Amino acid sequence: MAHKLRVNGIVEESVADGPGLRYVVFTQGCPHNCRGCHNPETHDPAGGYDLRVDDICVAFTENPLLSGITFSGGEPFLQPEPLCLLAEYAHRLHRNVITYSGFTFERLLLQAETNPFVGRLLDLTDVLIDGPYIEARRDLELPFRGSANQRMLTRADRDALRRRESPSFSPAARVFTPSAHI
Ligand code: SF4
């Protein structure tokens, strides 16, 4: 049976959801209910529509100008298994993967203890943008994020956090360029 993903929509070319030109998958379903959320139509898990992972891969392949794929939402980690397939495919094409989550990285690590696909999606993610949108910490100057609590965590940052060390820089201050090796 073909793998399916429940989505709210697809944006085939975006410069607002990570560095470079990106293919953005807005997943359907979100439990966080952040005050001031800009995508409330993504919250209902029964909303949106199904797409076949294979069809998303075909569409992604058709644009050679893309830097990578972004998983946004909604809450992508509600559907980690089909997103792992997409992320693996993107890496085979030497494109990078950015994943947003309303969960913090630390919460996702706990989920990974009982759901191996959560851990796998973390492993396949080049940059994780984590944490809920907090309206009181809204900051329009932040690249690719809505509020100052949200972090942009590279693999190195996450490794450091796993070791309970502070990253050697502030992840919130990191600015990526389209050519940045992430
Ligand atoms: S995590 Fe994102 S989509 Fe979900 S409620 Fe918060 S801002 Fe909205």
Backbone and ligand atoms as CSV (ligand in chain L), in Angstrom:
chain,resi,resn,atom,element,x,y,z
A,1,MET,N,N,0.845,-1.189,0.000
A,1,MET,CA,C,0.000,0.000,0.000
A,1,MET,C,C,0.887,1.247,0.000
A,2,ALA,N,N,0.506,2.201,-0.811
A,2,ALA,CA,C,1.306,3.426,-0.896
A,2,ALA,C,C,1.215,4.200,0.412
A,3,HIS,N,N,2.317,4.806,0.806
A,3,HIS,CA,C,2.314,5.621,2.019
A,3,HIS,C,C,1.639,6.957,1.729
A,4,LYS,N,N,0.839,7.374,2.674
A,4,LYS,CA,C,0.119,8.637,2.507
A,4,LYS,C,C,0.457,9.586,3.643
A,5,LEU,N,N,0.301,10.846,3.329
A,5,LEU,CA,C,0.537,11.910,4.301
A,5,LEU,C,C,-0.683,12.812,4.285
A,6,ARG,N,N,-1.162,13.181,5.472
A,6,ARG,CA,C,-2.286,14.110,5.553
A,6,ARG,C,C,-1.720,15.526,5.558
A,7,VAL,N,N,-2.106,16.316,4.571
A,7,VAL,CA,C,-1.533,17.658,4.450
A,7,VAL,C,C,-2.627,18.711,4.450
A,8,ASN,N,N,-2.224,19.909,4.828
A,8,ASN,CA,C,-3.087,21.068,4.657
A,8,ASN,C,C,-2.820,21.719,3.312
A,9,GLY,N,N,-1.590,21.555,2.848
A,9,GLY,CA,C,-1.243,22.121,1.550
A,9,GLY,C,C,0.244,21.994,1.272
A,10,ILE,N,N,0.595,22.340,0.049
A,10,ILE,CA,C,1.977,22.315,-0.420
A,10,ILE,C,C,2.295,23.680,-1.019
A,11,VAL,N,N,3.468,24.186,-0.714
A,11,VAL,CA,C,3.975,25.371,-1.427
A,11,VAL,C,C,5.214,24.911,-2.182
A,12,GLU,N,N,5.148,24.961,-3.486
A,12,GLU,CA,C,6.218,24.354,-4.285
A,12,GLU,C,C,7.499,25.176,-4.299
A,13,GLU,N,N,7.391,26.483,-4.071
A,13,GLU,CA,C,8.589,27.336,-4.018
A,13,GLU,C,C,8.377,28.373,-2.924
A,14,SER,N,N,9.246,28.347,-1.924
A,14,SER,CA,C,9.146,29.317,-0.825
A,14,SER,C,C,10.544,29.780,-0.439
A,15,VAL,N,N,10.647,31.058,-0.078
A,15,VAL,CA,C,11.905,31.563,0.490
A,15,VAL,C,C,11.697,31.974,1.947
A,16,ALA,N,N,10.527,31.631,2.506
A,16,ALA,CA,C,10.195,32.065,3.867
A,16,ALA,C,C,10.297,30.942,4.903
A,17,ASP,N,N,10.587,29.741,4.454
A,17,ASP,CA,C,10.536,28.589,5.364
A,17,ASP,C,C,11.881,27.884,5.468
A,18,GLY,N,N,12.935,28.689,5.490
A,18,GLY,CA,C,14.289,28.153,5.557
A,18,GLY,C,C,15.125,28.765,4.447
A,19,PRO,N,N,16.442,28.514,4.495
A,19,PRO,CA,C,17.341,29.145,3.524
A,19,PRO,C,C,17.165,28.569,2.121
A,20,GLY,N,N,17.328,29.457,1.145
A,20,GLY,CA,C,17.234,29.018,-0.240
A,20,GLY,C,C,15.795,28.837,-0.684
A,21,LEU,N,N,15.655,28.259,-1.840
A,21,LEU,CA,C,14.327,27.985,-2.392
A,21,LEU,C,C,13.868,26.617,-1.889
A,22,ARG,N,N,12.675,26.585,-1.292
A,22,ARG,CA,C,12.283,25.357,-0.603
A,22,ARG,C,C,10.898,24.877,-1.026
A,23,TYR,N,N,10.776,23.560,-1.028
A,23,TYR,CA,C,9.483,22.894,-1.213
A,23,TYR,C,C,8.914,22.679,0.189
A,24,VAL,N,N,7.718,23.187,0.430
A,24,VAL,CA,C,7.198,23.166,1.802
A,24,VAL,C,C,5.933,22.307,1.884
A,25,VAL,N,N,5.992,21.368,2.804
A,25,VAL,CA,C,4.846,20.498,3.074
A,25,VAL,C,C,4.220,20.945,4.393
A,26,PHE,N,N,2.996,21.438,4.319
A,26,PHE,CA,C,2.262,21.823,5.534
A,26,PHE,C,C,1.394,20.638,5.949
A,27,THR,N,N,1.809,19.965,7.025
A,27,THR,CA,C,1.077,18.788,7.464
A,27,THR,C,C,-0.205,19.202,8.182
A,28,GLN,N,N,-1.141,18.265,8.210
A,28,GLN,CA,C,-2.436,18.539,8.843
A,28,GLN,C,C,-2.477,17.927,10.239
A,29,GLY,N,N,-3.041,18.679,11.180
A,29,GLY,CA,C,-3.176,18.201,12.550
A,29,GLY,C,C,-2.155,18.845,13.456
A,30,CYS,N,N,-2.654,19.483,14.525
A,30,CYS,CA,C,-1.725,20.094,15.482
A,30,CYS,C,C,-2.389,20.156,16.852
A,31,PRO,N,N,-1.723,19.642,17.889
A,31,PRO,CA,C,-2.318,19.620,19.227
A,31,PRO,C,C,-1.944,20.829,20.092
A,32,HIS,N,N,-1.119,21.737,19.579
A,32,HIS,CA,C,-0.513,22.737,20.468
A,32,HIS,C,C,-1.406,23.927,20.787
A,33,ASN,N,N,-2.271,24.290,19.838
A,33,ASN,CA,C,-3.234,25.370,20.084
A,33,ASN,C,C,-2.557,26.649,20.572
A,34,CYS,N,N,-1.493,27.035,19.922
A,34,CYS,CA,C,-0.774,28.257,20.319
A,34,CYS,C,C,-1.670,29.484,20.129
A,35,ARG,N,N,-1.697,30.329,21.121
A,35,ARG,CA,C,-2.448,31.582,20.996
A,35,ARG,C,C,-1.831,32.427,19.876
A,36,GLY,N,N,-2.659,32.913,18.962
A,36,GLY,CA,C,-2.153,33.739,17.870
A,36,GLY,C,C,-1.626,32.947,16.692
A,37,CYS,N,N,-1.861,31.641,16.675
A,37,CYS,CA,C,-1.401,30.794,15.570
A,37,CYS,C,C,-1.887,31.340,14.226
A,38,HIS,N,N,-0.981,31.350,13.243
A,38,HIS,CA,C,-1.330,31.869,11.918
A,38,HIS,C,C,-1.922,30.792,11.014
A,39,ASN,N,N,-1.889,29.542,11.465
A,39,ASN,CA,C,-2.383,28.454,10.609
A,39,ASN,C,C,-3.439,27.613,11.328
A,40,PRO,N,N,-4.496,28.242,11.862
A,40,PRO,CA,C,-5.488,27.458,12.632
A,40,PRO,C,C,-6.191,26.399,11.798
A,41,GLU,N,N,-6.223,26.585,10.498
A,41,GLU,CA,C,-6.889,25.593,9.640
A,41,GLU,C,C,-6.123,24.275,9.594
A,42,THR,N,N,-4.910,24.271,10.129
A,42,THR,CA,C,-4.125,23.030,10.136
A,42,THR,C,C,-4.384,22.185,11.388
A,43,HIS,N,N,-5.152,22.682,12.341
A,43,HIS,CA,C,-5.230,22.015,13.647
A,43,HIS,C,C,-6.010,20.698,13.627
A,44,ASP,N,N,-7.121,20.668,12.930
A,44,ASP,CA,C,-7.994,19.492,12.946
A,44,ASP,C,C,-7.341,18.332,12.183
A,45,PRO,N,N,-7.036,17.226,12.877
A,45,PRO,CA,C,-6.388,16.105,12.167
A,45,PRO,C,C,-7.259,15.533,11.058
A,46,ALA,N,N,-8.571,15.767,11.153
A,46,ALA,CA,C,-9.473,15.250,10.113
A,46,ALA,C,C,-9.596,16.211,8.943
A,47,GLY,N,N,-9.014,17.378,9.044
A,47,GLY,CA,C,-9.069,18.334,7.938
A,47,GLY,C,C,-8.028,18.002,6.877
A,48,GLY,N,N,-7.881,18.891,5.934
A,48,GLY,CA,C,-6.867,18.699,4.892
A,48,GLY,C,C,-7.213,17.573,3.944
A,49,TYR,N,N,-6.197,16.991,3.353
A,49,TYR,CA,C,-6.416,15.929,2.357
A,49,TYR,C,C,-5.175,15.046,2.315
A,50,ASP,N,N,-5.349,13.862,1.773
A,50,ASP,CA,C,-4.240,12.908,1.682
A,50,ASP,C,C,-3.448,13.103,0.396
A,51,LEU,N,N,-2.142,12.973,0.508
A,51,LEU,CA,C,-1.274,12.913,-0.673
A,51,LEU,C,C,-0.414,11.668,-0.569
A,52,ARG,N,N,-0.142,11.066,-1.693
A,52,ARG,CA,C,0.774,9.926,-1.708
A,52,ARG,C,C,2.213,10.438,-1.618
A,53,VAL,N,N,3.001,9.794,-0.779
A,53,VAL,CA,C,4.406,10.188,-0.631
A,53,VAL,C,C,5.107,10.124,-1.998
A,54,ASP,N,N,4.825,9.105,-2.765
A,54,ASP,CA,C,5.452,8.977,-4.089
A,54,ASP,C,C,5.164,10.193,-4.961
A,55,ASP,N,N,3.947,10.700,-4.895
A,55,ASP,CA,C,3.586,11.847,-5.735
A,55,ASP,C,C,4.311,13.110,-5.270
A,56,ILE,N,N,4.491,13.252,-3.962
A,56,ILE,CA,C,5.245,14.412,-3.455
A,56,ILE,C,C,6.692,14.313,-3.933
A,57,CYS,N,N,7.253,13.117,-3.901
A,57,CYS,CA,C,8.642,12.928,-4.362
A,57,CYS,C,C,8.783,13.328,-5.826
A,58,VAL,N,N,7.821,12.940,-6.645
A,58,VAL,CA,C,7.886,13.287,-8.066
A,58,VAL,C,C,7.866,14.803,-8.235
A,59,ALA,N,N,6.953,15.465,-7.536
A,59,ALA,CA,C,6.852,16.925,-7.658
A,59,ALA,C,C,8.126,17.599,-7.161
A,60,PHE,N,N,8.695,17.085,-6.087
A,60,PHE,CA,C,9.922,17.657,-5.526
A,60,PHE,C,C,11.081,17.514,-6.513
A,61,THR,N,N,11.139,16.387,-7.175
A,61,THR,CA,C,12.237,16.110,-8.106
A,61,THR,C,C,12.200,17.029,-9.315
A,62,GLU,N,N,11.005,17.460,-9.670
A,62,GLU,CA,C,10.841,18.199,-10.933
A,62,GLU,C,C,11.486,19.576,-10.918
A,63,ASN,N,N,11.821,20.091,-9.730
A,63,ASN,CA,C,12.385,21.444,-9.661
A,63,ASN,C,C,13.855,21.385,-9.239
A,64,PRO,N,N,14.790,21.520,-10.177
A,64,PRO,CA,C,16.208,21.417,-9.840
A,64,PRO,C,C,16.735,22.616,-9.061
A,65,LEU,N,N,15.949,23.665,-8.946
A,65,LEU,CA,C,16.409,24.871,-8.256
A,65,LEU,C,C,16.211,24.795,-6.735
A,66,LEU,N,N,15.520,23.776,-6.277
A,66,LEU,CA,C,15.219,23.688,-4.838
A,66,LEU,C,C,16.466,23.380,-4.016
A,67,SER,N,N,16.597,24.081,-2.878
A,67,SER,CA,C,17.677,23.787,-1.926
A,67,SER,C,C,17.312,22.613,-1.030
A,68,GLY,N,N,16.024,22.482,-0.761
A,68,GLY,CA,C,15.625,21.414,0.137
A,68,GLY,C,C,14.130,21.407,0.355
A,69,ILE,N,N,13.756,20.573,1.325
A,69,ILE,CA,C,12.339,20.418,1.655
A,69,ILE,C,C,12.130,20.843,3.105
A,70,THR,N,N,10.996,21.475,3.358
A,70,THR,CA,C,10.643,21.905,4.720
A,70,THR,C,C,9.337,21.239,5.123
A,71,PHE,N,N,9.342,20.689,6.334
A,71,PHE,CA,C,8.114,20.131,6.901
A,71,PHE,C,C,7.606,21.117,7.938
A,72,SER,N,N,6.417,21.650,7.678
A,72,SER,CA,C,5.822,22.618,8.586
A,72,SER,C,C,4.414,22.150,8.903
A,73,GLY,N,N,3.640,22.996,9.525
A,73,GLY,CA,C,2.305,22.500,9.871
A,73,GLY,C,C,1.380,23.626,10.258
A,74,GLY,N,N,0.510,23.049,11.182
A,74,GLY,CA,C,0.409,21.697,11.716
A,74,GLY,C,C,1.640,21.260,12.527
A,75,GLU,N,N,1.550,20.017,12.982
A,75,GLU,CA,C,2.647,19.436,13.737
A,75,GLU,C,C,3.208,18.252,12.960
A,76,PRO,N,N,4.363,18.431,12.311
A,76,PRO,CA,C,4.923,17.351,11.498
A,76,PRO,C,C,5.163,16.061,12.272
A,77,PHE,N,N,5.501,16.162,13.550
A,77,PHE,CA,C,5.844,14.941,14.282
A,77,PHE,C,C,4.625,14.096,14.661
A,78,LEU,N,N,3.434,14.528,14.242
A,78,LEU,CA,C,2.275,13.633,14.360
A,78,LEU,C,C,2.300,12.575,13.264
A,79,GLN,N,N,3.086,12.795,12.210
A,79,GLN,CA,C,3.137,11.858,11.086
A,79,GLN,C,C,4.596,11.565,10.709
A,80,PRO,N,N,5.373,11.067,11.630
A,80,PRO,CA,C,6.804,10.944,11.347
A,80,PRO,C,C,7.147,9.884,10.296
A,81,GLU,N,N,6.331,8.842,10.193
A,81,GLU,CA,C,6.711,7.749,9.287
A,81,GLU,C,C,6.728,8.199,7.822
A,82,PRO,N,N,5.652,8.771,7.280
A,82,PRO,CA,C,5.746,9.213,5.877
A,82,PRO,C,C,6.758,10.341,5.688
A,83,LEU,N,N,6.936,11.175,6.696
A,83,LEU,CA,C,7.927,12.253,6.548
A,83,LEU,C,C,9.349,11.698,6.515
A,84,CYS,N,N,9.580,10.586,7.203
A,84,CYS,CA,C,10.905,9.943,7.105
A,84,CYS,C,C,11.176,9.512,5.666
A,85,LEU,N,N,10.168,8.982,5.013
A,85,LEU,CA,C,10.353,8.556,3.618
A,85,LEU,C,C,10.693,9.751,2.731
A,86,LEU,N,N,9.990,10.856,2.952
A,86,LEU,CA,C,10.266,12.068,2.166
A,86,LEU,C,C,11.666,12.602,2.449
A,87,ALA,N,N,12.037,12.602,3.719
A,87,ALA,CA,C,13.360,13.125,4.088
A,87,ALA,C,C,14.473,12.249,3.507
A,88,GLU,N,N,14.278,10.941,3.556
A,88,GLU,CA,C,15.283,10.035,2.970
A,88,GLU,C,C,15.411,10.308,1.476
A,89,TYR,N,N,14.286,10.527,0.838
A,89,TYR,CA,C,14.312,10.804,-0.606
A,89,TYR,C,C,15.044,12.121,-0.885
A,90,ALA,N,N,14.751,13.147,-0.101
A,90,ALA,CA,C,15.420,14.443,-0.292
A,90,ALA,C,C,16.929,14.299,-0.136
A,91,HIS,N,N,17.353,13.532,0.839
A,91,HIS,CA,C,18.802,13.348,1.035
A,91,HIS,C,C,19.429,12.588,-0.131
A,92,ARG,N,N,18.670,11.640,-0.686
A,92,ARG,CA,C,19.219,10.930,-1.864
A,92,ARG,C,C,19.464,11.900,-3.009
A,93,LEU,N,N,18.689,12.974,-3.061
A,93,LEU,CA,C,18.873,14.001,-4.093
A,93,LEU,C,C,19.863,15.087,-3.645
A,94,HIS,N,N,20.496,14.869,-2.502
A,94,HIS,CA,C,21.459,15.825,-1.938
A,94,HIS,C,C,20.816,17.174,-1.620
A,95,ARG,N,N,19.579,17.108,-1.151
A,95,ARG,CA,C,18.878,18.313,-0.691
A,95,ARG,C,C,18.735,18.225,0.832
A,96,ASN,N,N,18.641,19.383,1.449
A,96,ASN,CA,C,18.566,19.379,2.909
A,96,ASN,C,C,17.116,19.362,3.414
A,97,VAL,N,N,16.984,19.103,4.698
A,97,VAL,CA,C,15.661,18.912,5.317
A,97,VAL,C,C,15.550,19.806,6.549
A,98,ILE,N,N,14.515,20.622,6.570
A,98,ILE,CA,C,14.196,21.436,7.747
A,98,ILE,C,C,12.845,20.973,8.277
A,99,THR,N,N,12.764,20.778,9.581
A,99,THR,CA,C,11.503,20.364,10.185
A,99,THR,C,C,11.136,21.325,11.311
A,100,TYR,N,N,9.912,21.819,11.234
A,100,TYR,CA,C,9.358,22.627,12.328
A,100,TYR,C,C,8.614,21.717,13.296
A,101,SER,N,N,8.604,22.096,14.562
A,101,SER,CA,C,7.778,21.369,15.529
A,101,SER,C,C,7.368,22.304,16.655
A,102,GLY,N,N,6.128,22.150,17.099
A,102,GLY,CA,C,5.675,22.866,18.289
A,102,GLY,C,C,6.172,22.214,19.570
A,103,PHE,N,N,6.692,20.991,19.448
A,103,PHE,CA,C,7.342,20.342,20.591
A,103,PHE,C,C,8.787,20.840,20.683
A,104,THR,N,N,9.304,20.903,21.874
A,104,THR,CA,C,10.733,21.186,22.012
A,104,THR,C,C,11.531,19.936,21.645
A,105,PHE,N,N,12.783,20.137,21.321
A,105,PHE,CA,C,13.668,19.009,21.017
A,105,PHE,C,C,13.681,18.014,22.175
A,106,GLU,N,N,13.717,18.520,23.380
A,106,GLU,CA,C,13.770,17.642,24.552
A,106,GLU,C,C,12.510,16.778,24.647
A,107,ARG,N,N,11.346,17.360,24.337
A,107,ARG,CA,C,10.106,16.575,24.341
A,107,ARG,C,C,10.137,15.534,23.234
A,108,LEU,N,N,10.695,15.889,22.101
A,108,LEU,CA,C,10.766,14.936,20.981
A,108,LEU,C,C,11.677,13.764,21.324
A,109,LEU,N,N,12.742,14.040,22.050
A,109,LEU,CA,C,13.618,12.940,22.474
A,109,LEU,C,C,12.859,11.954,23.352
A,110,LEU,N,N,12.002,12.475,24.209
A,110,LEU,CA,C,11.188,11.584,25.048
A,110,LEU,C,C,10.228,10.763,24.184
A,111,GLN,N,N,9.618,11.418,23.196
A,111,GLN,CA,C,8.712,10.684,22.305
A,111,GLN,C,C,9.451,9.604,21.533
A,112,ALA,N,N,10.689,9.889,21.181
A,112,ALA,CA,C,11.482,8.937,20.398
A,112,ALA,C,C,11.743,7.645,21.160
A,113,GLU,N,N,11.645,7.714,22.476
A,113,GLU,CA,C,11.863,6.495,23.265
A,113,GLU,C,C,10.773,5.465,23.011
A,114,THR,N,N,9.583,5.915,22.629
A,114,THR,CA,C,8.486,4.976,22.368
A,114,THR,C,C,8.073,4.945,20.903
A,115,ASN,N,N,8.536,5.907,20.119
A,115,ASN,CA,C,8.195,5.932,18.689
A,115,ASN,C,C,9.487,6.092,17.884
A,116,PRO,N,N,10.007,5.004,17.330
A,116,PRO,CA,C,11.292,5.094,16.620
A,116,PRO,C,C,11.254,6.007,15.404
A,117,PHE,N,N,10.069,6.226,14.839
A,117,PHE,CA,C,10.004,7.123,13.678
A,117,PHE,C,C,10.263,8.575,14.075
A,118,VAL,N,N,9.921,8.928,15.302
A,118,VAL,CA,C,10.245,10.281,15.779
A,118,VAL,C,C,11.764,10.441,15.834
A,119,GLY,N,N,12.439,9.449,16.386
A,119,GLY,CA,C,13.900,9.507,16.426
A,119,GLY,C,C,14.514,9.519,15.043
A,120,ARG,N,N,13.939,8.728,14.158
A,120,ARG,CA,C,14.457,8.667,12.788
A,120,ARG,C,C,14.270,10.017,12.079
A,121,LEU,N,N,13.109,10.636,12.268
A,121,LEU,CA,C,12.883,11.934,11.619
A,121,LEU,C,C,13.832,12.991,12.186
A,122,LEU,N,N,14.098,12.923,13.481
A,122,LEU,CA,C,15.096,13.836,14.052
A,122,LEU,C,C,16.460,13.607,13.387
A,123,ASP,N,N,16.813,12.340,13.221
A,123,ASP,CA,C,18.113,12.026,12.604
A,123,ASP,C,C,18.198,12.530,11.164
A,124,LEU,N,N,17.070,12.520,10.480
A,124,LEU,CA,C,17.052,12.919,9.066
A,124,LEU,C,C,16.907,14.426,8.886
A,125,THR,N,N,16.668,15.134,9.974
A,125,THR,CA,C,16.441,16.578,9.912
A,125,THR,C,C,17.770,17.328,10.055
A,126,ASP,N,N,18.076,18.171,9.074
A,126,ASP,CA,C,19.308,18.958,9.153
A,126,ASP,C,C,19.160,20.100,10.146
A,127,VAL,N,N,18.040,20.795,10.071
A,127,VAL,CA,C,17.776,21.874,11.032
A,127,VAL,C,C,16.373,21.688,11.589
A,128,LEU,N,N,16.296,21.627,12.906
A,128,LEU,CA,C,15.009,21.544,13.604
A,128,LEU,C,C,14.684,22.932,14.148
A,129,ILE,N,N,13.491,23.428,13.831
A,129,ILE,CA,C,13.022,24.685,14.426
A,129,ILE,C,C,11.950,24.291,15.423
A,130,ASP,N,N,12.263,24.428,16.699
A,130,ASP,CA,C,11.430,23.783,17.716
A,130,ASP,C,C,10.706,24.768,18.622
A,131,GLY,N,N,9.703,24.228,19.287
A,131,GLY,CA,C,8.974,24.986,20.297
A,131,GLY,C,C,7.703,25.622,19.761
A,132,PRO,N,N,6.748,25.864,20.654
A,132,PRO,CA,C,5.487,26.474,20.232
A,132,PRO,C,C,5.670,27.946,19.893
A,133,TYR,N,N,4.703,28.490,19.182
A,133,TYR,CA,C,4.667,29.932,18.954
A,133,TYR,C,C,4.112,30.585,20.218
A,134,ILE,N,N,4.886,31.486,20.801
A,134,ILE,CA,C,4.453,32.193,22.013
A,134,ILE,C,C,4.253,33.661,21.648
A,135,GLU,N,N,2.991,34.037,21.657
A,135,GLU,CA,C,2.626,35.377,21.157
A,135,GLU,C,C,3.353,36.482,21.915
A,136,ALA,N,N,3.529,36.295,23.224
A,136,ALA,CA,C,4.183,37.322,24.035
A,136,ALA,C,C,5.649,37.499,23.654
A,137,ARG,N,N,6.210,36.510,22.946
A,137,ARG,CA,C,7.617,36.594,22.536
A,137,ARG,C,C,7.744,36.742,21.021
A,138,ARG,N,N,6.683,37.193,20.391
A,138,ARG,CA,C,6.681,37.399,18.942
A,138,ARG,C,C,7.787,38.373,18.549
A,139,ASP,N,N,8.495,38.042,17.473
A,139,ASP,CA,C,9.575,38.906,17.014
A,139,ASP,C,C,9.639,38.822,15.488
A,140,LEU,N,N,9.264,39.902,14.834
A,140,LEU,CA,C,9.201,39.909,13.371
A,140,LEU,C,C,10.574,39.929,12.724
A,141,GLU,N,N,11.613,40.185,13.510
A,141,GLU,CA,C,12.970,40.262,12.955
A,141,GLU,C,C,13.629,38.890,12.832
A,142,LEU,N,N,13.075,37.900,13.476
A,142,LEU,CA,C,13.717,36.594,13.497
A,142,LEU,C,C,13.615,35.904,12.143
A,143,PRO,N,N,14.717,35.367,11.631
A,143,PRO,CA,C,14.603,34.628,10.381
A,143,PRO,C,C,13.906,33.285,10.590
A,144,PHE,N,N,12.867,33.063,9.806
A,144,PHE,CA,C,12.192,31.758,9.714
A,144,PHE,C,C,11.460,31.324,10.977
A,145,ARG,N,N,11.303,32.206,11.941
A,145,ARG,CA,C,10.592,31.853,13.172
A,145,ARG,C,C,9.667,32.982,13.581
A,146,GLY,N,N,8.686,32.654,14.418
A,146,GLY,CA,C,7.729,33.662,14.841
A,146,GLY,C,C,7.974,34.229,16.208
A,147,SER,N,N,8.566,33.423,17.105
A,147,SER,CA,C,8.763,33.910,18.473
A,147,SER,C,C,10.151,33.516,18.979
A,148,ALA,N,N,10.625,34.306,19.921
A,148,ALA,CA,C,12.037,34.220,20.318
A,148,ALA,C,C,12.385,32.938,21.063
A,149,ASN,N,N,11.386,32.234,21.581
A,149,ASN,CA,C,11.678,30.959,22.264
A,149,ASN,C,C,12.048,29.857,21.283
A,150,GLN,N,N,11.657,30.008,20.017
A,150,GLN,CA,C,11.897,28.948,19.037
A,150,GLN,C,C,13.372,28.946,18.632
A,151,ARG,N,N,13.937,27.750,18.579
A,151,ARG,CA,C,15.363,27.599,18.295
A,151,ARG,C,C,15.566,26.986,16.916
A,152,MET,N,N,16.675,27.360,16.282
A,152,MET,CA,C,17.085,26.709,15.037
A,152,MET,C,C,18.256,25.802,15.381
A,153,LEU,N,N,17.988,24.520,15.451
A,153,LEU,CA,C,18.980,23.578,15.976
A,153,LEU,C,C,19.549,22.717,14.860
A,154,THR,N,N,20.825,22.897,14.597
A,154,THR,CA,C,21.513,22.019,13.650
A,154,THR,C,C,21.780,20.674,14.328
A,155,ARG,N,N,22.327,19.745,13.550
A,155,ARG,CA,C,22.690,18.453,14.153
A,155,ARG,C,C,23.694,18.661,15.287
A,156,ALA,N,N,24.670,19.555,15.055
A,156,ALA,CA,C,25.692,19.804,16.082
A,156,ALA,C,C,25.061,20.385,17.345
A,157,ASP,N,N,24.135,21.291,17.163
A,157,ASP,CA,C,23.442,21.861,18.335
A,157,ASP,C,C,22.715,20.771,19.103
A,158,ARG,N,N,22.064,19.887,18.362
A,158,ARG,CA,C,21.280,18.834,19.025
A,158,ARG,C,C,22.195,17.835,19.709
A,159,ASP,N,N,23.324,17.550,19.070
A,159,ASP,CA,C,24.288,16.655,19.725
A,159,ASP,C,C,24.753,17.265,21.039
A,160,ALA,N,N,24.992,18.590,21.004
A,160,ALA,CA,C,25.440,19.267,22.225
A,160,ALA,C,C,24.360,19.213,23.300
A,161,LEU,N,N,23.116,19.423,22.884
A,161,LEU,CA,C,22.027,19.363,23.863
A,161,LEU,C,C,21.859,17.954,24.412
A,162,ARG,N,N,22.053,16.956,23.557
A,162,ARG,CA,C,21.976,15.567,24.036
A,162,ARG,C,C,23.031,15.322,25.108
A,163,ARG,N,N,24.176,15.944,24.931
A,163,ARG,CA,C,25.245,15.784,25.927
A,163,ARG,C,C,25.054,16.746,27.091
A,164,ARG,N,N,23.917,17.454,27.054
A,164,ARG,CA,C,23.598,18.434,28.107
A,164,ARG,C,C,24.658,19.523,28.208
A,165,GLU,N,N,25.243,19.851,27.042
A,165,GLU,CA,C,26.169,20.966,26.986
A,165,GLU,C,C,25.477,22.106,26.261
A,166,SER,N,N,25.928,23.310,26.508
A,166,SER,CA,C,25.405,24.429,25.745
A,166,SER,C,C,26.092,24.455,24.396
A,167,PRO,N,N,25.335,24.740,23.329
A,167,PRO,CA,C,26.004,24.946,22.047
A,167,PRO,C,C,27.028,26.070,22.161
A,168,SER,N,N,28.016,26.040,21.294
A,168,SER,CA,C,29.092,27.020,21.379
A,168,SER,C,C,28.668,28.387,20.846
A,169,PHE,N,N,27.428,28.499,20.451
A,169,PHE,CA,C,26.888,29.774,20.003
A,169,PHE,C,C,25.412,29.750,20.336
A,170,SER,N,N,24.772,30.894,20.187
A,170,SER,CA,C,23.335,30.930,20.412
A,170,SER,C,C,22.621,30.455,19.159
A,171,PRO,N,N,21.894,29.321,19.199
A,171,PRO,CA,C,21.183,28.876,18.007
A,171,PRO,C,C,20.213,29.925,17.501
A,172,ALA,N,N,19.642,30.706,18.397
A,172,ALA,CA,C,18.671,31.706,17.971
A,172,ALA,C,C,19.323,32.786,17.131
A,173,ALA,N,N,20.641,32.952,17.259
A,173,ALA,CA,C,21.329,34.021,16.543
A,173,ALA,C,C,21.835,33.560,15.181
A,174,ARG,N,N,21.758,32.269,14.923
A,174,ARG,CA,C,22.322,31.741,13.679
A,174,ARG,C,C,21.532,32.265,12.476
A,175,VAL,N,N,22.249,32.689,11.473
A,175,VAL,CA,C,21.618,33.121,10.229
A,175,VAL,C,C,22.174,32.251,9.114
A,176,PHE,N,N,21.309,31.597,8.394
A,176,PHE,CA,C,21.733,30.735,7.310
A,176,PHE,C,C,21.715,31.494,5.998
A,177,THR,N,N,22.582,31.099,5.110
A,177,THR,CA,C,22.511,31.571,3.747
A,177,THR,C,C,22.122,30.385,2.894
A,178,PRO,N,N,21.622,30.624,1.683
A,178,PRO,CA,C,21.188,29.510,0.860
A,178,PRO,C,C,22.288,28.484,0.607
A,179,SER,N,N,23.525,28.935,0.611
A,179,SER,CA,C,24.613,28.006,0.332
A,179,SER,C,C,25.173,27.363,1.604
A,180,ALA,N,N,24.613,27.758,2.753
A,180,ALA,CA,C,25.139,27.241,4.013
A,180,ALA,C,C,25.056,25.721,4.024
A,181,HIS,N,N,26.101,25.108,4.519
A,181,HIS,CA,C,26.138,23.660,4.584
A,181,HIS,C,C,25.435,23.216,5.843
A,182,ILE,N,N,24.194,22.782,5.713
A,182,ILE,CA,C,23.447,22.406,6.902
A,182,ILE,C,C,23.184,20.925,6.872
L,1,SF4,S1,S,2.558,24.612,16.612
L,1,SF4,FE1,FE,2.335,25.964,14.839
L,1,SF4,S2,S,0.476,25.250,13.767
L,1,SF4,FE2,FE,0.452,24.375,15.842
L,1,SF4,S3,S,-0.800,25.815,17.044
L,1,SF4,FE3,FE,1.372,26.373,17.318
L,1,SF4,S4,S,1.768,27.933,15.754
L,1,SF4,FE4,FE,-0.141,26.879,15.180
